[in-house]
Amino acid sequence: MASNILIAVTGSISAYKIADVVSELSKRGHRVQCIVTESATQFVTPLVLETLSGRPVKSALFGPGVSGTEHIDLARWADIFVVAPASANILAKLALGLADDLLTTVALATTAPLLIAPAMNTVMWDHKATQQNLGTLVGRGASVIHPAAGTLACGEVGVGKLAPVPAIVEAIEAALVEPKRDLEGVKVLITAGPTTSPIDAVRYITNHSTGRMGAAMAEEALRRGAEVRYVLGVDKGVVRPEAPKGSADRLTLVEVRTAEEMAAAALRLLPGVNGVVATAAVLDYRVANAAAGKLKRAAEATVLDMIPSVDVLGSLRAAATDQWFVGFAAETDNVEANGRGKLESKGLDFLFANPVARVGETSDTGFSVPTNAGTLLRRDGDAVSLPVMSKAELARRLWDLII
């Protein structure tokens, strides 16, 4: 169904990518109106956006040809208000409720859902002020399309790249659809993120998981009415689930670091849930005897004594009564075959097997990227292949199949 989509573009090198977003939404029959800040015009011209949307770009709060109520007209017209790219500056202004230009004035005047796609330097993204501002907006009901990791315009590497165009388009269309409520009354335990194993007082072993897939599964479950018990392995760059508006009281978050801590926390929660979704990337091995202090640099090689860590999913399955189980398997080779082996050996109902990059390679599936693809294997039924899409969209597709 065609919708009125109001897109506000702010000052970021990635602003030029919004032209593709506008083009794709227009092709799908939506009515798109763009607002640009003065800084945004340094990166993308209004003429480009006007040509692709078929509507004059708005930027002025006052001036010739601007009615005194234009900000109200735009606010009421919008079915959804999208800020993309959203700079650190605009996040701060929106969080404070400032209204010193057209964008921020419309933001205060509209009752349409707010969807934010941040883009900035990774240090700015990680800054406590930015994260607090984002948390404030989420607390008011805003949804976030998380930035991707990679090489930034400044040459640094980290999280801060604008999410891919397809992911933004999918998120906008998904936000316009009334969520299903087919998980009302269902209690779900989700494990997510990496686990770590200390080497000494300052060093540890981990993997590339950010918990983004688990967060997407949790957020979609909350939208559908579920209660979510979320056990997250924390490390730098880990993504925490953001409860959709009105669902915060249905999300319980427990943070852990090691596989042993994750197993203990999840086992405590297991008796009170109907099912388990195990997205966590649990280390298969841990350091046998971590040093209490800091190991000093030495000229000779050092050998770490590695022993198997606890099998979190296996422990949960062994302790289960009548819960259903969904597993995840990230594989570099023989993805479906290895996934099928895990499905059968652990006695799962479903398993999503997805490819991840080998050493030295990059991939649009797996860890540290906003997209994913793979095959949902079912204990009783045919496998279902799912193409590359945003992790939020993949979560919706997986829940549809699981339910």
MARGURO-807516 format. One record per residue (C-alpha): z, y, x; residue in three letters. Coordinates in steps of 0.2 Angstrom, whole numbers, plus 5000, padded with zeros to 4 digits. Each point is the difference from the previous one (the first is absolute). Layout:
BEGIN
     Z     Y     X  residu
     Z     Y     X     ala
...
This chain:
BEGIN
     Z     Y     X  residu
  5000  5000  5000     met
  4995  5017  5007     ala
  5015  5011  5005     ser
  5004  5018  5005     asn
  5004  4999  5019     ile
  5007  5015  5008     leu
  4999  4999  5019     ile
  5009  5012  5012     ala
  4993  5000  5018     val
  5012  5008  5014     thr
  4997  5004  5018     gly
  4997  4984  5010     ser
  4985  4994  5011     ile
  4999  4985  4987     ser
  4996  5012  4986     ala
  4981  4996  5002     tyr
  5003  4983  4994     lys
  5005  5006  4983     ile
  4982  5004  4997     ala
  4997  4981  4999     asp
  5015  4998  4989     val
  4993  5013  4988     val
  4982  4992  5001     ser
  5007  4983  4996     glu
  5010  5006  4985     leu
  4986  5010  4993     ser
  4989  4985  5001     lys
  5012  4990  4990     arg
  4999  5012  4986     gly
  5016  5010  5003     his
  5001  5019  4999     arg
  5006  5007  5016     val
  5007  5018  5003     gln
  5004  5005  5018     cys
  5013  5013  5006     ile
  5000  5005  5018     val
  5013  5009  5011     thr
  4994  5013  5012     glu
  5003  4988  5014     ser
  4990  4987  4992     ala
  4984  5011  5001     thr
  5001  4999  5019     gln
  4996  4981  4999     phe
  4989  4998  4984     val
  4990  5013  4991     thr
  5002  5003  4981     pro
  4981  4999  4998     leu
  5001  4981  5005     val
  5014  4997  4988     leu
  4991  5010  4986     glu
  4984  4991  5003     thr
  5008  4983  4999     leu
  5011  5004  4985     ser
  4989  5011  4990     gly
  5014  5012  4998     arg
  5004  5016  5009     pro
  5014  4998  5012     val
  5016  5010  4996     lys
  5011  5008  5013     ser
  5006  5017  4995     ala
  5015  5004  4990     leu
  4995  5018  4996     phe
  4984  5009  5002     gly
  4983  5004  4991     pro
  4995  4986  4988     gly
  5017  4992  5000     val
  5010  5001  4984     ser
  5018  5002  5000     gly
  5003  4983  4992     thr
  4987  4990  5011     glu
  5014  4990  5008     his
  5007  4995  4983     ile
  4982  4995  4994     asp
  4998  4989  5016     leu
  5017  4993  4998     ala
  4997  4994  4982     arg
  4982  4994  5003     trp
  5005  4987  5013     ala
  5004  4982  4996     asp
  5005  4998  5018     ile
  5004  5012  5014     phe
  4995  4994  5018     val
  5004  5009  5016     val
  4989  4993  5014     ala
  5002  5002  5014     pro
  5018  5006  4998     ala
  5006  5010  5015     ser
  5018  5000  5006     ala
  5000  5018  4994     asn
  4995  4997  4983     ile
  5012  4985  4998     leu
  5014  5013  5005     ala
  4994  5012  4987     lys
  4998  4988  4986     leu
  5018  4993  5004     ala
  5007  5017  4999     leu
  4991  5005  4985     gly
  4992  5015  5007     leu
  4985  5008  4991     ala
  4992  5012  5011     asp
  4982  4995  4998     asp
  4989  4991  4987     leu
  5004  4982  5006     leu
  5018  5002  4999     thr
  5000  5010  4984     thr
  4990  4986  4991     val
  5012  4987  5008     ala
  5015  5009  4991     leu
  4990  5002  4984     ala
  4993  4983  4997     thr
  5007  4985  4992     thr
  4987  4988  5007     ala
  5004  4986  5012     pro
  5001  5006  5018     leu
  4991  4990  5013     leu
  5002  5005  5019     ile
  4989  4994  5015     ala
  5009  5007  5015     pro
  4990  5002  5017     ala
  5008  5008  5016     met
  5005  4997  5018     asn
  5011  4984  5001     thr
  5015  5010  5007     val
  4999  5012  4985     met
  4999  4985  4988     trp
  5015  4992  5008     asp
  5010  5016  5000     his
  5016  4999  4989     lys
  4995  5016  4991     ala
  4983  4993  4995     thr
  5008  4983  4994     gln
  5013  5009  4990     gln
  4988  5011  4992     asn
  4989  4985  4996     leu
  5016  4991  4993     gly
  5004  5015  4989     thr
  4982  4999  4992     leu
  5001  4982  4998     val
  5017  5002  4991     gly
  4992  5012  4988     arg
  4986  4987  4996     gly
  4987  5003  5012     ala
  4990  4985  5007     ser
  4994  4999  5019     val
  4985  4993  5008     ile
  5007  4997  5017     his
  4991  5006  5015     pro
  4992  4987  5012     ala
  5003  4996  5018     ala
  4987  5003  5014     gly
  4994  5013  5012     thr
  5003  5018  4993     leu
  4989  5015  5002     ala
  5012  5006  5014     cys
  4996  4984  5009     gly
  5018  4993  4997     glu
  5002  4983  4993     val
  5011  4997  4985     gly
  5003  5001  4981     val
  4992  5016  4992     gly
  4982  4997  4997     lys
  4994  5003  4982     leu
  4999  4984  4990     ala
  4982  4993  4999     pro
  4989  5008  4986     val
  4999  4983  4990     pro
  5019  4999  5000     ala
  5002  5018  4994     ile
  4987  4997  4986     val
  5008  4984  4995     glu
  5018  5008  4999     ala
  4993  5014  4989     ile
  4992  4988  4988     glu
  5015  4989  5000     ala
  5012  5015  4996     ala
  4989  5004  4985     leu
  5003  4982  4992     val
  5015  4997  4990     glu
  5010  4987  5010     pro
  5002  4983  4993     lys
  5018  4995  4995     arg
  4998  4981  5002     asp
  5015  4998  5012     leu
  5013  5007  4988     glu
  5016  4991  5003     gly
  4994  4991  5015     val
  5010  5001  5016     lys
  4991  4998  5016     val
  5006  4998  5018     leu
  4988  5007  5013     ile
  5001  4998  5019     thr
  4990  5012  5010     ala
  4997  5008  5017     gly
  5003  4993  5017     pro
  5015  4992  5008     thr
  5006  5004  5018     thr
  5009  4990  5013     ser
  5010  5009  5013     pro
  4997  4997  5019     ile
  5014  5011  5006     asp
  5009  5015  4994     ala
  4985  5011  5000     val
  4985  4989  4999     arg
  4994  4988  4986     tyr
  4985  4990  4994     ile
  4991  5003  4984     thr
  4982  5000  4992     asn
  4988  5012  4993     his
  5006  4999  4981     ser
  5004  5016  4991     thr
  5005  4993  4984     gly
  4986  5009  4991     arg
  4994  4985  4990     met
  5017  4995  4995     gly
  5003  5018  4994     ala
  4984  5000  4990     ala
  5006  4983  4991     met
  5017  5008  4996     ala
  4993  5016  4994     glu
  4988  4991  4988     glu
  5013  4988  4994     ala
  5011  5015  4996     leu
  4986  5008  4990     arg
  4998  4984  4990     arg
  5019  5000  4995     gly
  5007  4988  5013     ala
  5017  5002  5009     glu
  4997  4999  5019     val
  5012  4994  5013     arg
  4992  5005  5016     tyr
  5005  4994  5017     val
  4991  5010  5014     leu
  5000  4997  5018     gly
  5001  5017  5008     val
  4992  5007  5016     asp
  4990  5016  5005     lys
  4986  5004  4987     gly
  5006  4989  4987     val
  4995  5005  4982     val
  5013  4999  4987     arg
  4996  4998  4981     pro
  5000  5015  4990     glu
  5006  4996  4982     ala
  4988  5007  4987     pro
  5007  5013  4988     lys
  5014  4993  4989     gly
  5002  4984  5010     ser
  5012  5004  5014     ala
  5014  4991  4992     asp
  4990  4984  5000     arg
  4998  5000  5019     leu
  5013  4993  5012     thr
  4996  5003  5018     leu
  5009  4990  5014     val
  4995  5004  5018     glu
  5001  4987  5014     val
  4994  4998  5018     arg
  5000  4982  5005     thr
  4993  4984  4991     ala
  5018  4994  4999     glu
  5005  5015  4991     glu
  4985  5000  4988     met
  5004  4982  4996     ala
  5018  5003  4996     ala
  4996  5015  4989     ala
  4986  4992  4991     ala
  5011  4984  4997     leu
  5014  5011  4992     arg
  4987  5007  4988     leu
  4991  4984  4996     leu
  5011  4994  4986     pro
  4997  5015  4989     gly
  4981  5001  5000     val
  4986  4991  4992     asn
  4988  5000  5014     gly
  4997  5004  5018     val
  4986  5009  5009     val
  5001  4997  5018     ala
  4989  5014  5009     thr
  5011  5002  5015     ala
  4993  4996  5018     ala
  5015  4990  5007     val
  5000  4996  5018     leu
  4999  4982  5003     asp
  5010  5001  5016     tyr
  5015  5010  5006     arg
  5007  5003  5017     val
  5014  4987  5003     ala
  5012  5010  5009     asn
  4998  5019  4999     ala
  5008  5010  5014     ala
  5015  5010  4994     ala
  4995  5014  5011     gly
  4984  5007  5007     lys
  4990  4989  5012     leu
  4995  5008  5016     lys
  4982  5001  5006     arg
  4997  4987  5013     ala
  4985  4996  5012     ala
  4999  4982  4995     glu
  4994  4993  4983     ala
  5013  4998  4986     thr
  5000  4985  4988     val
  5006  5001  4982     leu
  5008  4985  4993     asp
  4992  4999  4982     met
  5006  4989  4986     ile
  4994  4998  4982     pro
  5007  5013  4988     ser
  5006  4996  4983     val
  4986  4996  4987     asp
  5004  5013  4987     val
  4987  4994  4987     leu
  5004  4982  5003     gly
  5019  5004  4998     ser
  4997  5008  4984     leu
  4989  4986  4993     arg
  5013  4987  5005     ala
  5013  5010  4991     ala
  4990  5004  4984     ala
  5003  4993  4983     thr
  4987  5004  4988     asp
  4992  5016  5009     gln
  4982  5002  5003     trp
  4993  5004  5017     phe
  4986  5011  5007     val
  4998  4999  5019     gly
  4989  5011  5012     phe
  4991  4993  5016     ala
  4992  5012  5013     ala
  4988  4989  5010     glu
  4988  5004  5014     thr
  4991  4983  4999     asp
  4996  4987  4986     asn
  5008  5012  4988     val
  4998  4990  4984     glu
  5003  4983  5008     ala
  5016  5006  5008     asn
  5005  5009  4984     gly
  4998  4984  4990     arg
  5011  4991  5013     gly
  5014  5012  4998     lys
  4998  5000  4981     leu
  5002  4981  4999     glu
  5013  4998  5014     ser
  5012  5013  4992     lys
  4997  4995  4982     gly
  4994  5017  4994     leu
  4991  5004  4984     asp
  4989  5013  5008     phe
  4996  5006  5017     leu
  4989  5015  5005     phe
  4991  4996  5017     ala
  4993  5015  5008     asn
  4991  5003  5017     pro
  5008  5011  5014     val
  4992  5007  5015     ala
  5001  4990  5017     arg
  5006  5009  5016     val
  4988  5014  5004     gly
  4992  5000  4983     glu
  5001  5011  4985     thr
  5000  4995  4982     ser
  5000  5008  4983     asp
  5012  4986  4994     thr
  5017  4995  5005     gly
  5013  5010  5009     phe
  5001  5019  5002     ser
  4985  5004  4989     val
  5000  5006  4982     pro
  4987  4987  4994     thr
  5001  4981  4999     asn
  4990  4985  4995     ala
  5002  4981  4999     gly
  5001  4985  4989     thr
  5013  4996  4987     leu
  5004  4981  5001     leu
  5007  4992  4985     arg
  5010  4984  5000     arg
  4991  4995  4983     asp
  4983  5008  4999     gly
  4986  5007  5010     asp
  5001  5013  5014     ala
  4996  5018  4996     val
  4992  5011  5013     ser
  5004  5018  5000     leu
  4989  5013  5010     pro
  5006  5015  5010     val
  5009  5012  4989     met
  5016  5011  5002     ser
  5016  4991  5000     lys
  5005  5008  4984     ala
  4985  4994  4991     glu
  5002  4983  5008     leu
  5018  4999  4994     ala
  4993  5003  4982     arg
  4988  4987  5002     arg
  5012  4987  5007     leu
  5013  5004  4986     trp
  4986  4997  4987     asp
  4996  4983  5007     leu
  5018  4995  5003     ile
  5006  5005  4982     ile
